[in-house]
Amino acid sequence: MIESDPKTAHFIKPCHRNDRACLKLSAQAAVPILAKGIPSLGMKPLDPMDMEEVKANRAGLMMHFTNTKVLGLKHCKVLDLVRATDSTTITLKCSVALKGSYSLGGKLLIVDISGVGPYTIFIHDIVVKVKLNVGEREEQGKRYWTINSWKHSADVTGQVRFNFHNLFNGNVALAKQILDYANQNWHTIFEEVSPPIVTAIVSQIVNETTKLFNQIPIDDLALD
């Protein structure tokens, strides 16, 4: 069992830095294992992922999402992985569902919107690129990677579908109009609403990756 030794990561195949095919395959094989979580490394599950709270105010739209579960990350496809001297960049394509509670108030593009209740967002084929700026530390003669900073970008090549229950205090007719508008203009709405949500998801992924790097020496993760 992988979990029997907290200082091993047998599910990761070490690769040379310039062997992008090997890096991609190795990362792909690790995705479902990391998504499941590795208790012996203190790594929490990423699928489902629990997000307690995401709060933001963007362009006059106040958003508050709570008790959200993100489902589907274990099926992410690794499109590319590039290792440089001081950075690692991974590109993933994922389809996920988010389910939780919401509070919205303000303007959604050109329309007024308000509501409190349960929500679901289905995102089909979101492509996320994450760049980790990495360094090294040494402990007891072994080298370990450190994540000094990170940044990401995201775009959807598939489609997004929004469903916010109890919009306008249960006004079904008005809610339907707004949801139809949102789902017809899903890409624009996604660009407006999604950044704080995507950032929260990527942040959790980076946090769990940091736990791996903190405990597994570089020599066990890479050939150079």
KARAVEN-V896574 format. One record per backbone hydrogen bond with DSSP energy under -0.5 kcal/mol. CO is the residue of the C=O (numbers start at 1). NH is the residue of the N-H. E is the energy in kcal/mol with one decimal. If there is no record, write none. Layout:
co=CO nh=NH e=E
co=CO nh=NH e=E
//
This chain:
co=1 nh=4 e=-1.3
co=2 nh=5 e=-1.2
co=5 nh=8 e=-1.5
co=9 nh=12 e=-2.0
co=11 nh=13 e=-0.6
co=12 nh=14 e=-0.7
co=15 nh=223 e=-2.4
co=15 nh=224 e=-0.6
co=16 nh=19 e=-1.5
co=17 nh=83 e=-0.6
co=18 nh=20 e=-1.4
co=19 nh=23 e=-2.4
co=20 nh=24 e=-2.4
co=21 nh=25 e=-2.2
co=22 nh=26 e=-2.8
co=23 nh=27 e=-2.4
co=24 nh=28 e=-2.4
co=25 nh=29 e=-2.2
co=26 nh=30 e=-1.3
co=27 nh=31 e=-1.3
co=28 nh=32 e=-0.6
co=30 nh=34 e=-2.9
co=31 nh=35 e=-2.5
co=32 nh=36 e=-1.3
co=33 nh=37 e=-0.9
co=35 nh=46 e=-2.1
co=35 nh=47 e=-1.9
co=38 nh=41 e=-1.7
co=38 nh=43 e=-2.2
co=39 nh=42 e=-1.7
co=42 nh=44 e=-0.6
co=43 nh=38 e=-1.0
co=48 nh=47 e=-0.6
co=49 nh=51 e=-0.6
co=49 nh=70 e=-2.5
co=50 nh=52 e=-0.5
co=51 nh=68 e=-2.6
co=52 nh=67 e=-1.9
co=54 nh=65 e=-3.2
co=56 nh=63 e=-3.3
co=57 nh=59 e=-0.5
co=58 nh=61 e=-1.8
co=60 nh=62 e=-0.6
co=60 nh=107 e=-1.1
co=61 nh=58 e=-2.4
co=61 nh=63 e=-0.5
co=62 nh=105 e=-1.7
co=63 nh=56 e=-2.4
co=64 nh=103 e=-1.2
co=65 nh=54 e=-2.6
co=66 nh=101 e=-2.7
co=68 nh=51 e=-3.0
co=69 nh=71 e=-0.6
co=69 nh=99 e=-2.1
co=70 nh=48 e=-0.5
co=70 nh=49 e=-2.3
co=71 nh=97 e=-2.1
co=72 nh=75 e=-1.8
co=73 nh=76 e=-1.7
co=77 nh=79 e=-0.7
co=77 nh=93 e=-2.5
co=80 nh=91 e=-2.6
co=82 nh=84 e=-0.6
co=82 nh=89 e=-2.8
co=86 nh=134 e=-1.4
co=87 nh=84 e=-3.2
co=88 nh=132 e=-3.2
co=89 nh=82 e=-2.8
co=90 nh=130 e=-2.8
co=91 nh=79 e=-2.8
co=91 nh=80 e=-1.4
co=92 nh=128 e=-2.7
co=93 nh=77 e=-2.9
co=94 nh=126 e=-3.2
co=96 nh=123 e=-3.1
co=97 nh=71 e=-2.8
co=98 nh=121 e=-2.1
co=99 nh=69 e=-2.8
co=100 nh=119 e=-2.6
co=101 nh=66 e=-2.6
co=102 nh=117 e=-1.9
co=103 nh=64 e=-1.8
co=104 nh=115 e=-1.9
co=105 nh=62 e=-3.2
co=106 nh=113 e=-2.8
co=107 nh=109 e=-0.8
co=108 nh=110 e=-0.7
co=108 nh=111 e=-1.9
co=111 nh=108 e=-3.2
co=113 nh=106 e=-1.5
co=114 nh=168 e=-3.1
co=115 nh=104 e=-2.6
co=117 nh=102 e=-3.2
co=118 nh=165 e=-2.4
co=119 nh=100 e=-1.9
co=120 nh=163 e=-1.9
co=121 nh=98 e=-2.6
co=121 nh=123 e=-0.5
co=122 nh=124 e=-0.6
co=122 nh=161 e=-2.5
co=123 nh=96 e=-1.9
co=123 nh=125 e=-0.6
co=124 nh=158 e=-0.8
co=124 nh=159 e=-1.1
co=125 nh=127 e=-0.5
co=125 nh=157 e=-2.8
co=125 nh=158 e=-1.0
co=126 nh=94 e=-2.4
co=126 nh=128 e=-0.6
co=127 nh=155 e=-1.8
co=128 nh=92 e=-2.9
co=128 nh=130 e=-0.5
co=129 nh=153 e=-1.9
co=130 nh=90 e=-2.4
co=130 nh=132 e=-0.6
co=131 nh=133 e=-0.6
co=131 nh=151 e=-1.7
co=132 nh=88 e=-2.2
co=132 nh=134 e=-0.8
co=133 nh=148 e=-2.7
co=133 nh=149 e=-1.1
co=135 nh=146 e=-2.0
co=137 nh=144 e=-2.8
co=139 nh=142 e=-1.8
co=142 nh=139 e=-2.8
co=143 nh=218 e=-2.8
co=144 nh=137 e=-2.4
co=146 nh=135 e=-2.3
co=146 nh=148 e=-0.8
co=149 nh=133 e=-2.8
co=151 nh=131 e=-2.8
co=153 nh=129 e=-2.4
co=155 nh=127 e=-3.5
co=155 nh=157 e=-0.5
co=159 nh=124 e=-3.2
co=161 nh=122 e=-2.5
co=163 nh=120 e=-2.1
co=163 nh=165 e=-0.6
co=164 nh=167 e=-0.6
co=166 nh=116 e=-0.9
co=166 nh=169 e=-0.9
co=167 nh=170 e=-1.0
co=167 nh=171 e=-0.9
co=168 nh=171 e=-0.9
co=170 nh=172 e=-1.4
co=171 nh=175 e=-2.6
co=172 nh=176 e=-2.5
co=173 nh=177 e=-1.7
co=174 nh=178 e=-2.1
co=175 nh=179 e=-2.8
co=176 nh=180 e=-2.7
co=177 nh=181 e=-2.1
co=178 nh=182 e=-2.8
co=179 nh=183 e=-2.7
co=180 nh=184 e=-1.8
co=181 nh=185 e=-1.7
co=183 nh=186 e=-0.6
co=185 nh=189 e=-2.4
co=186 nh=190 e=-2.9
co=187 nh=191 e=-2.0
co=188 nh=192 e=-1.3
co=189 nh=193 e=-2.9
co=190 nh=194 e=-2.7
co=194 nh=197 e=-0.8
co=194 nh=198 e=-2.9
co=195 nh=199 e=-2.5
co=196 nh=200 e=-1.7
co=197 nh=201 e=-2.1
co=198 nh=202 e=-2.8
co=199 nh=203 e=-2.4
co=200 nh=204 e=-1.6
co=201 nh=205 e=-1.9
co=202 nh=206 e=-2.7
co=203 nh=207 e=-2.3
co=204 nh=208 e=-2.1
co=205 nh=209 e=-2.2
co=206 nh=210 e=-2.4
co=207 nh=211 e=-1.4
co=208 nh=212 e=-1.4
co=209 nh=213 e=-2.5
co=210 nh=214 e=-2.4
co=211 nh=215 e=-0.8
co=212 nh=215 e=-1.0
co=212 nh=216 e=-2.2
co=215 nh=217 e=-0.6
co=217 nh=220 e=-1.4
co=218 nh=221 e=-1.7
co=218 nh=222 e=-2.2
co=221 nh=15 e=-0.5
//
